[in-house]
Amino acid sequence: MGSTTTRVVVGEFLKGEKNPKIIGIGESETKGIRHGYVVNIPEAIISLKNAISLAEKSSGIKIKHALISIGGVTLRGDISSGVGIISKADGEVTNLDINKALEDCEDNLNLNNKKIIKIFPLSFKLDGKEILGRPEGMKGTKLEIKALFVTCSNSHFEDLLEVITSAGIEPIDIMASPEAGSYVALSEKQKIVGGALVNIGSETVSLSVFENGTLVSLHTFSIGGADITNDIALGMKVSLENAERLKLGNIAEDFSKKKLDEIIEARLFDIFELIENHLKKIKRNELLPAGVVFIGGSANIPLLEEFSKTALKLPSKIGTTEIFGNVKTKLRDPSWFTVLGLLMSDDKNTFHPEGVWKDFWNRLKRILKSNVKQLMP
């Protein structure tokens, strides 16, 4: 559920096929969401129901369960370290030891009013020595872990959950939007050598950095494509609808392209300054061999690629997908990559701590019970 558009995709997995076959889509204008978080629950529920209804009609399937993406300005990655003492007498590392060390990581984080979405282990040390890969089966006495915790505001998470369940959907999983988008826009090789995914949404820009096959940094900025549209509307004295078309390169003859480019570049400068500063903070500026890939509704701005190459001094390109082969479809547009990525997700390198998901289901049951009570006479 983006700030301007809510999208639903129904996929079917056929035997022997690597990618799902898309059998239905639904798209509706989003209301009740600002900067990626819910500000009006009833309006957001209607937006979601409208998109679901269209997806059900086009697929011929009643939608009861779904994978959900979560974005918004409160979404970010926090890095923490933790230690666990190996529990088995022979010193063999088990999954239990990893979870204990991750719990210590969590205890060392300031999680005030934050919800953990997912945990990405970044590095392991056994008895002070760094180890490659996963440590299960190795022997030692002390396990150290450094991990990235993807978090968002607790109230943001609960409000989204209420919207989903009130629309009659039971979540299978809730995933950070940038992670979902990466399954479509980035190859495994790009994630291994080091690359960034930038999602330019309507009211937010998210920057996620991948290295060694995993997410190593995530940050969301409170700026987006709508800011560029608003600048064009003011600067060119046109309606918001025309400003949106001009932003995406649909230029009428009586407009000054030079003036338009100046307006767009001024706001892109603001966006790229935030991206560059964050890359400097995590010591990755000019150091990502796979460069930057752009997705989101404003990834189609004609100036974007060249501006990025100059501003970040990194290879830059608009995201593409091979899911559909040579078939022409609107789903090739990078604004659809987050919802498509939900179908392509793969959880093998991430953790859902038991306590986190027990808490998730307890809260889900409470919300469902309260909804049932409201319907009773």
C-alpha positions, 0 to 999 in steps of 0.5 A: 500500500503506497502513499498514492497507489495500492497494488495487489498481484495474484501469482500461480506457481506452475510445476517446472516453472522458475517464475510465477505466472501472474493471473490477476492484478488490482490497482486503486488510488490510496487514501488514508496513507501519508509518507507510507504510514496509515493516517486514516484507517477506514479510508485505507481499508476502502483503498485496499478492498478496491484493489483486492476486488479488482484482483479477485475479478481478474484472477477469478480467485477469492483472496483470503491470505496474502504476503504484505509489504511495509514501507514508510518513513519509520522503516529503517535498519539498525545494526547491533552485536550480541554474544551467546555461550555455546550450550552443548557439552561438546561445544557444537553450535546449534540454531538455538545458540544463534537465536540466543546471540540474536536475542542478546543483539536485540537486548543491546538495541534501543527498541523503544516503540519499534517493531522488528520486521526481520533480522539479517545476520551480517557476520559471525565470530567463534571464539574471536575468529571470524567465520564465513557462512553459517556457524552450525556444526562448528565447535567452540565456546563463545559465538558473536553475531553482528546483525541488521534489524529491520524495524518500523514504528510499532503503531505503524505496524499495528495500524497496517495490520488492522487495515489488512485484517479489516479488509478480510485478509490474513497475512502470511508474512509482512516484509520490508518493501525494499527487500521485496523489490530487491527480489525482482530488481537485483540479481544474486550477483549484484547483491553479492558484489555490493549494490544499492536499490533506491525506491523513489515513491510518491512521498518517501525514498528508501535506500537499501544496500546489499553485500555478500548476498544480504541486506546490510543497510536500510534507510527511508527519507521523507521526500519523494516524487510528489515533491518533484511534481509539486515543484513543477506545478508551481514553477511551470504554472500547470495542474498537478496532473500535467506536472506529473506528465511533464515529470515523466517526460511527456512534454508539450511543445510550448513548455521550456525543456530547459526550465523543466530540467532545472526544476527537476534537477534541483529536487533530485539534488536534494534526494541524492544529497541524502543518499550520498550522505547515508552512503558516506555514513556507512562507508560505501560511497563510490564503493558499490561495484553493482551500482544503483538500481532505481524502482518506484513510480518516479524511477521513470524520470528521464534525467534520473540515470545520468543525474545519478551517475554524476551525483553518486559516481556509481553505475546507475540504471532503472530496474528491469525484470525478466519475469515475463520473458518477452511479454509486453505488460504494464507490470514491467514498470518499476512501480510494480516491482515491490508487489511483484517481489513479494511473490519471488521472496525467499526467506532462507537467509533471514530470521523471524525470532520465535518471540516476535512472531508469537507476539505477532499472532497474539496481536492479530488474534486480538484485532480479529476478536475486536473486529468480530465484537464490533460486528455483533449486535 
